[in-house]
């Protein structure tokens, strides 16, 4: 274990040392984390341009290097390439290796407060550009109340509705319908939630729209959307900063946790749900996409579930009706 940790720490140092005069440097943030981003090229900087602007006066707590096999070879950091993914999580480093159609390596070196996103095949898949450092953020915030949560979130006057559920349940439909109606938008895929205070923050300025929903939101596809192919589904990877006003890309305090499901309703319908329903909706995808320390993640999710009332929501057949229905729901709470 110690040897593996040293190997990954050395890989982080090597990646930063490989940066040259072609590199692009930018301040940014993700949730409450102030970041300093280093891109090996301007092309990578453009591909991963989904971070929030830094808050005034914030000092970076994590530096991240985005690089590829063209600029540095980090393949030796993983001694055995295995299908699927493998993670190493301890007090020294966090490393996530993905070896399917694309070779990806994420490393966080806790001592130096540095991280690396390495693309072994020299190109950035569109799905990764929409959620580029999800697992490393999970690692860096592990000992804090914050937890990345698989779901979406929209807010009206600072009151946030969290949306959690399986794929095709209606999270993205509800989140985009509200955002386009003027609500604040924190995400449709993953958001960050404080498990003590119920505060919700956006991780990225992206949205992931399935191809079969493109006709529902036709105007939004002008936002230079990339196309991804993940788990057999085609998605439009949207940059929401091209669609919304800058002050809409924000969160708020969770007022309720909604569990979308499709039951054939014409207009949105709400029904009380149980904590176990919320836990089942949140756990699998959250833990799968943020490997490492599942027990701690589960405890945080249980804390989040206890912070606000829980309801099932059938979002109905008319997306344009969702914002008004959600506003009425918030008024009744």
C-alpha positions in Angstrom: 0.0 0.0 0.0 2.8 2.4 0.9 4.6 1.7 -2.3 1.4 2.3 -4.4 0.9 5.6 -2.5 4.4 6.8 -3.3 4.0 5.8 -6.9 0.8 7.8 -7.3 2.3 10.8 -5.4 5.3 10.7 -7.8 2.9 10.6 -10.8 1.2 13.8 -9.6 4.6 15.6 -9.2 5.7 14.3 -12.6 2.5 15.7 -14.3 3.0 19.1 -12.8 6.7 19.1 -13.8 5.7 18.3 -17.4 3.7 21.6 -17.8 5.5 24.0 -20.2 4.8 27.3 -21.9 1.8 25.8 -23.7 0.0 25.3 -20.4 -3.1 27.4 -19.5 -3.7 28.3 -15.9 -7.1 29.4 -14.5 -8.7 30.0 -11.0 -12.0 28.4 -10.5 -14.3 26.7 -8.0 -16.5 23.7 -7.6 -19.0 23.9 -4.8 -17.1 25.5 -1.9 -13.7 24.4 -3.2 -11.4 27.1 -4.5 -9.3 25.6 -7.3 -6.4 26.5 -9.5 -6.6 24.6 -12.8 -3.6 23.8 -15.0 -4.2 22.6 -18.5 -1.5 21.2 -20.7 -3.0 22.9 -23.7 -5.6 25.4 -24.8 -7.6 22.6 -26.3 -7.9 20.9 -22.9 -8.8 24.2 -21.3 -11.7 24.7 -23.7 -12.8 21.0 -23.3 -13.0 21.3 -19.5 -14.5 24.7 -19.3 -17.4 23.8 -17.0 -16.2 25.2 -13.7 -17.7 28.1 -11.7 -15.8 31.4 -11.5 -13.8 31.9 -8.3 -15.3 33.9 -5.5 -13.5 37.2 -4.8 -10.6 36.9 -2.5 -10.7 33.0 -2.4 -7.4 31.2 -2.1 -7.1 27.8 -3.9 -7.2 24.7 -1.7 -6.6 22.3 -4.5 -4.5 22.5 -7.7 -5.5 20.3 -10.6 -3.4 19.4 -13.7 -5.3 18.2 -16.8 -3.0 16.5 -19.1 -2.8 13.6 -21.7 -0.4 11.0 -23.0 0.9 13.5 -25.5 2.5 15.5 -22.7 3.4 13.0 -20.1 3.2 9.2 -19.6 1.6 8.1 -16.4 0.6 4.6 -17.4 3.3 3.1 -15.1 1.4 4.5 -12.1 -1.0 1.6 -12.5 0.9 -1.7 -12.6 -1.9 -3.8 -14.0 -4.5 -2.6 -16.4 -7.9 -4.2 -15.5 -11.3 -3.8 -17.1 -13.8 -1.5 -15.4 -12.2 0.6 -12.7 -10.0 0.3 -9.7 -9.6 2.7 -6.8 -7.0 3.3 -4.0 -8.2 5.3 -1.1 -6.1 6.0 2.0 -4.9 8.9 4.1 -2.1 9.7 1.6 -3.6 9.5 -1.9 -6.8 8.8 -3.7 -6.5 7.2 -7.2 -9.2 6.2 -9.6 -8.2 4.2 -12.7 -10.8 3.7 -15.4 -9.9 1.3 -18.2 -12.8 0.6 -20.6 -13.1 2.3 -23.9 -11.0 5.2 -22.5 -7.9 5.1 -20.3 -8.5 7.6 -17.5 -6.5 8.2 -14.3 -7.5 10.6 -11.5 -5.1 11.1 -8.6 -5.3 13.3 -5.5 -2.1 13.7 -3.4 -3.5 15.0 0.0 -0.1 16.2 1.3 0.6 18.5 -1.6 -3.1 19.4 -2.2 -2.6 18.6 -5.8 -4.6 16.4 -8.2 -4.2 15.1 -11.8 -6.7 14.2 -14.5 -4.7 12.1 -17.1 -6.2 11.0 -20.4 -4.3 8.0 -21.6 -5.8 8.1 -25.1 -5.0 11.8 -25.6 -8.6 13.0 -26.0 -11.3 14.1 -23.6 -14.6 12.1 -23.8 -17.6 14.4 -23.7 -19.2 12.8 -20.6 -16.0 13.4 -18.6 -15.9 17.1 -19.6 -19.4 17.5 -18.0 -18.3 16.1 -14.7 -14.4 16.2 -14.8 -13.3 15.8 -11.2 -16.3 14.3 -9.5 -14.4 11.5 -7.7 -11.5 13.7 -6.6 -13.9 16.3 -5.2 -15.5 13.5 -3.2 -12.1 12.5 -1.8 -11.0 16.1 -0.9 -14.3 16.8 0.9 -14.5 13.4 2.6 -13.7 14.7 6.1 -16.1 17.6 5.8 -20.0 17.7 5.9 -20.1 18.0 2.1 -21.1 15.1 -0.1 -21.5 14.9 -3.9 -25.0 13.6 -4.5 -26.3 12.0 -7.7 -29.2 14.2 -8.5 -30.2 17.7 -9.6 -31.3 20.8 -7.9 -33.2 24.0 -8.7 -34.0 26.9 -6.4 -36.6 29.7 -6.2 -35.8 32.6 -3.9 -33.1 30.6 -2.2 -35.3 27.5 -1.5 -34.0 24.5 -3.2 -35.7 21.3 -4.5 -33.3 18.4 -4.7 -34.2 15.8 -7.4 -32.9 12.3 -6.9 -33.7 9.1 -8.8 -32.7 6.5 -11.3 -32.0 7.3 -15.0 -35.0 8.4 -17.1 -37.0 9.3 -13.9 -37.3 12.9 -14.9 -34.5 14.7 -13.1 -33.1 16.5 -16.1 -36.5 17.4 -17.5 -37.6 19.0 -14.3 -34.3 20.8 -13.7 -34.1 22.3 -17.2 -37.7 23.2 -17.3 -37.3 25.2 -14.1 -34.0 26.7 -15.1 -35.4 27.9 -18.4 -38.3 29.5 -16.5 -35.9 31.6 -14.5 -35.1 29.4 -11.5 -31.6 29.1 -10.2 -29.9 25.9 -11.4 -27.3 23.8 -9.5 -27.2 20.8 -11.8 -29.1 17.8 -13.2 -26.5 15.0 -12.7 -24.5 15.7 -9.5 -24.7 18.4 -7.0 -22.9 19.1 -3.7 -24.9 19.0 -0.4 -23.8 20.0 3.1 -25.1 17.1 5.2 -25.3 19.4 8.3 -26.8 22.7 7.0 -28.8 21.5 3.9 -26.9 24.0 1.7 -26.7 22.9 -1.9 -24.0 24.0 -4.3 -23.4 23.4 -8.0 -20.3 21.3 -8.9 -20.2 22.2 -12.6 -22.0 24.4 -15.1 -23.2 21.5 -17.2 -26.3 19.5 -18.0 -26.7 16.1 -19.6 -29.7 15.9 -21.9 -30.7 12.5 -23.4 -31.2 12.5 -27.1 -34.8 11.6 -26.9 -35.5 14.8 -24.9 -33.8 17.1 -27.4 -37.2 17.9 -29.0 -38.5 19.0 -25.6 -35.8 21.7 -25.3 -34.8 22.5 -28.9 -33.4 25.9 -28.2 -30.9 24.7 -25.6 -29.0 22.7 -28.1 -27.4 25.8 -29.6 -25.1 25.9 -26.6 -22.2 24.1 -28.4 -23.4 20.8 -27.0 -21.0 17.8 -27.4 -22.4 14.4 -28.0 -21.5 11.5 -25.6 -22.2 7.8 -25.8 -22.4 6.3 -22.3 -24.1 3.0 -21.2 -25.8 2.7 -24.6 -27.4 6.2 -24.4 -26.7 9.2 -26.5 -26.6 12.5 -24.6 -26.1 16.2 -25.4 -23.5 17.5 -22.9 -24.6 21.1 -22.4 -22.7 24.1 -21.2 -25.3 26.0 -19.1 -23.3 29.2 -18.9 -24.3 29.7 -22.5 -28.0 29.4 -21.7 -28.6 30.9 -18.3 -27.7 34.2 -16.6 -24.5 34.0 -14.5 -26.4 34.6 -11.3 -28.7 31.6 -12.0 -25.8 29.1 -11.6 -26.1 28.8 -7.9 -27.7 26.8 -5.1 -29.6 27.4 -1.9 -31.0 25.6 1.1 -32.8 22.3 0.6 -36.5 22.7 1.2 -37.5 19.3 0.0 -36.1 16.1 -1.6 -38.1 15.1 -4.6 -38.0 11.6 -6.1 -39.1 11.7 -9.7 -40.9 8.8 -11.2 -43.2 8.4 -14.2 -46.7 7.1 -13.5 -48.6 8.5 -16.4 -49.8 11.8 -14.8 -50.8 14.5 -17.2 -49.6 17.3 -14.8 -47.1 17.1 -11.9 -48.3 15.1 -8.9 -46.7 14.9 -5.5 -47.0 12.1 -2.9 -45.2 11.7 0.4 -42.2 9.3 0.4 -40.2 7.5 3.1 -36.5 8.0 4.0 -35.8 4.5 2.7 -37.2 5.5 -0.7 -34.8 8.4 -0.8 -31.8 6.3 0.3 -32.5 3.8 -2.4 -32.7 6.6 -5.0 -29.5 8.1 -3.9 -27.1 5.4 -2.9 -26.3 3.2 -5.9 -25.2 5.8 -8.4 -23.6 8.1 -5.8 -21.4 5.3 -4.5 -20.7 3.9 -7.9 -19.5 7.1 -9.4 -17.6 8.3 -6.3 -15.7 5.1 -5.3 -13.9 4.9 -2.0 -15.2 5.1 1.6 -18.8 3.9 1.0 -19.6 3.7 4.7 -18.8 7.4 5.2 -20.7 8.4 2.1 -23.7 6.3 3.2 -23.8 8.1 6.6 -23.7 11.5 4.9 -26.5 10.5 2.6 -28.6 9.5 5.6 -27.9 12.8 7.2 -29.0 14.7 4.0 -32.2 12.6 3.9 -33.1 13.7 7.4 -32.8 17.5 6.6 -35.9 18.0 4.5 -39.3 16.4 3.8 -39.4 13.7 1.0 -41.9 13.4 -1.8 -42.4 11.3 -4.9 -43.0 13.5 -8.0 -44.6 12.4 -11.2 -43.4 15.3 -13.4 -46.3 14.7 -15.9 -46.5 14.9 -19.7 -46.1 18.6 -20.0 -42.6 19.9 -19.0 -43.8 23.6 -19.3 -46.2 22.9 -16.4 -43.3 21.8 -14.0 -42.1 25.3 -12.9 -45.5 26.5 -11.8 -46.3 23.2 -10.1 -43.0 23.3 -8.2 -43.6 26.9 -7.2 -47.0 26.0 -5.8 -45.5 23.0 -4.0 -42.8 25.3 -2.4 -45.5 27.7 -1.3 -47.5 24.9 0.5 -44.5 23.6 2.4 
